Amino acid sequence: MIGPGKYDDLCTTVREQTKARGVVLLVFAGENGSGFSCQADLELTLKMPQMLRDMADQIEKDIAAGNL
C-alpha cells in the first residue's frame, strides 16, 4: 500500500527519533488492530523485499533451533 496507514504517525516518530533513513513498523493485535507502516528512501525500498526474506529465513531458523 502506498500512502499513510493507521500506524504512520508512530512510524514517523520512530524514524525521526532514531534519525533513520527507513523504518518498517509491524503491529500485531494493537489498539487499532494489526497493520504496518513503512517509511524509507527509494534505495532502501528497493532492497526491502530481500531484507524481509532474509529476516523471515532467520526467524524460521531460530524457531527450528528452539531459540524462540
C-alpha positions as CSV (number, residue, x, y, z in Angstrom):
1,M,0.0,0.0,0.0
2,I,1.3,3.4,-0.9
3,G,0.3,6.3,1.3
4,P,-0.2,6.7,5.1
5,G,-1.5,3.7,7.1
6,K,-3.1,3.6,10.5
7,Y,0.3,3.5,12.2
8,D,2.1,6.1,10.0
9,D,2.3,8.7,12.7
10,L,4.0,6.3,15.1
11,C,6.3,5.2,12.3
12,T,7.3,8.8,11.7
13,T,8.1,9.3,15.3
14,V,10.3,6.2,15.4
15,R,12.1,7.3,12.2
16,E,12.7,10.8,13.4
17,Q,13.8,9.8,16.9
18,T,16.3,7.2,15.5
19,K,17.4,9.5,12.7
20,A,16.9,6.6,10.4
21,R,16.7,6.5,6.6
22,G,13.9,4.0,6.9
23,V,11.6,2.2,9.3
24,V,9.2,-0.7,9.0
25,L,6.8,-0.9,11.8
26,L,4.8,-4.1,12.3
27,V,1.9,-4.1,14.8
28,F,0.2,-7.3,15.9
29,A,-3.2,-7.0,17.6
30,G,-2.6,-3.4,18.6
31,E,-5.2,-0.9,19.8
32,N,-6.1,-0.1,16.2
33,G,-5.8,-3.7,15.1
34,S,-2.9,-5.3,13.2
35,G,-1.1,-3.4,10.5
36,F,2.2,-2.0,9.3
37,S,3.7,1.2,8.2
38,C,6.9,1.7,6.1
39,Q,8.8,4.9,5.5
40,A,12.1,4.5,3.5
41,D,14.0,6.2,0.8
42,L,14.0,4.7,-2.7
43,E,17.3,2.8,-2.2
44,L,16.0,1.0,0.9
45,T,12.6,0.4,-0.5
46,L,14.1,-1.4,-3.4
47,K,16.2,-3.6,-1.0
48,M,13.2,-4.3,1.3
49,P,11.8,-7.5,-0.3
50,Q,15.2,-9.2,0.1
51,M,15.7,-7.8,3.6
52,L,12.3,-9.2,4.6
53,R,13.0,-12.6,3.1
54,D,16.3,-12.7,5.0
55,M,14.5,-11.8,8.2
56,A,11.9,-14.5,7.7
57,D,14.6,-17.1,7.0
58,Q,16.3,-16.1,10.2
59,I,13.1,-16.4,12.2
60,E,12.4,-19.8,10.8
61,K,16.0,-20.9,11.6
62,D,15.6,-19.6,15.2
63,I,12.3,-21.5,15.6
64,A,13.7,-24.7,14.3
65,A,16.7,-24.4,16.6
66,G,14.4,-23.8,19.6
67,N,15.7,-20.3,20.1
68,L,12.3,-18.6,20.5
